[in-house]
């Protein structure tokens, strides 16, 4: 079974400045470089709102969480936002252990996250 992180970028209807990042698998050090490159390319292309759909994200370690926090900071600096939604219990527990629940914007559904940027 492949545990590598898969990242699919989806458009947000009516928002050229927003994308949904569908994350699945495991977000650890092996996925950092590729993820940074892909998301930085989106940000450099004018996207300022990112919604990470974590429904199928089974695991994130401190390195992966560091990248998520980096995206949150960079999007805020550019006048946008980074939101997580559908976070699984194991991933939420790691976010909570590290104390990042107050640093990240969490939503129950993709639709709620999209409405929050509108």
Phi, psi and omega in degrees: 000130181277125181255359183299151179291133171249134180236116176245130181258126182239145178287160172249122183306127176076005182229095178289345181263011183226148175218150171261130175256109178271112183258133175218152181097222184234128181259099179227191185303330182292341183256355189297308186299312181296318180295316177302315181298313183296314184287323177298322177298319176297314181297319179292339179271006175106358176284130179237347178245121178238135176240116180266110176276108187258017183307318183256013176276113185271336187203143170220134176259183184297329178293313177298319178295325176299322178292319177300315178296323176299314179297322178299315180294313183296317180294321177297317179299333181264011178083017182243211182205158174231121184236143175253142176218159180053044183285126180290159181302313180298321179290318178299320180301320179292318177300318181291317180300319182283347178084026185263004182297330179277347181266343185245148177266115185250137179227155180285323184227162175299318182300317178298318180295319178296316179298327182292337178267349184280000000 
